[in-house]
């Protein structure tokens, strides 16, 4: 007796079929074709009920009937059925997203922070944030968590740059997978990771303290922050561990990768330093605020005198057309002239 796959039945019900109709259609898909006698014997369906089911499936366009003696029933193309399921699932997903968006639109503000408990919830929240990334994605994670997020990283827009910190050990198979993803720019590792962090565009994050990130399924917990200021504080702390960690993979940028857009001043400064080290002439655009007056500014120029240390991360910008160098820092800049919120890097030389 042929055992019908329950997952296939559930998938077919997405198309608006009843449980009985989906079961019969799944049976035909798995078998290829069958007579009424076969179906009644294997699925324990009475003849009057089967007659109604087959009439309905034929009317809805899911089966073909060979008018022989006895009649033979066969499903339409499996590829066509799969396409119908995918289209319907996509339509439902769009409807759900639209409904959820309408709930969060307008003056209703979202909570800035909430707790997420259990590794599955941490993965789900992290996956949701990864799919929001538009320019950059920062990841600090264990091999276990990173492995479960790999498929979402692979689905990123090509413009998104991914920086990965792996702890407490390096999984070579996972590293090979990361090397195969064009979005991944650099991978670092250290036995003592600072914490687990998933952050798209330095705007929000899923944060898990190091001990909790190493816990089992029941013990893991973390926090979801929808707050730029708090997220940047985590990225600042991550960057201090990042700059001292071992680089296990690094790819150089291609011409098609530019412009490089960063919402994190620290990682923008990291790439500016890297460009200068390999002799690449670059032009940098900075948007932010004058630290003394709070006035909005937008500057374009050549970066010089890059400083990266535990206490200071900044660079000087010589304005396009000449002028006095301007010292550019990140969030909460105190000694710098400008507090940057957006940094864009473009090459001035060819042959990258």
ABEGO torsion letter per residue (X at the ends): XBBBBAAAAAAAAAAGBBAAAAAAAAAAAAAGBBBAAAAAAAAGBBAAAAAAAAAAAAAAGABBBBBBOBBBBBBBBAAAAAAAAAAAAAAAAAAAAAAAAAAABEABBBBABBBBBEAAAAAAAAAAAAAABAABBBBBBBAAAAAAAAAAAAABBAABBBBBBBOABBBAAAAAAAAABAABABBBBBABBAEBBBBBGGABBBBBBAAAAABBAAABBBBBBBBAAAAAAAAAAAAAAAAABBBABBBBBBAAAOBBBBABAAAAAAAAAAAAAAGBBBBBBBBEBBAAAGBBBBBBBBBBGBBBBAABBBBBBBBBGEEBBBBBBBBGBAABABBBABBBBBBABBGX
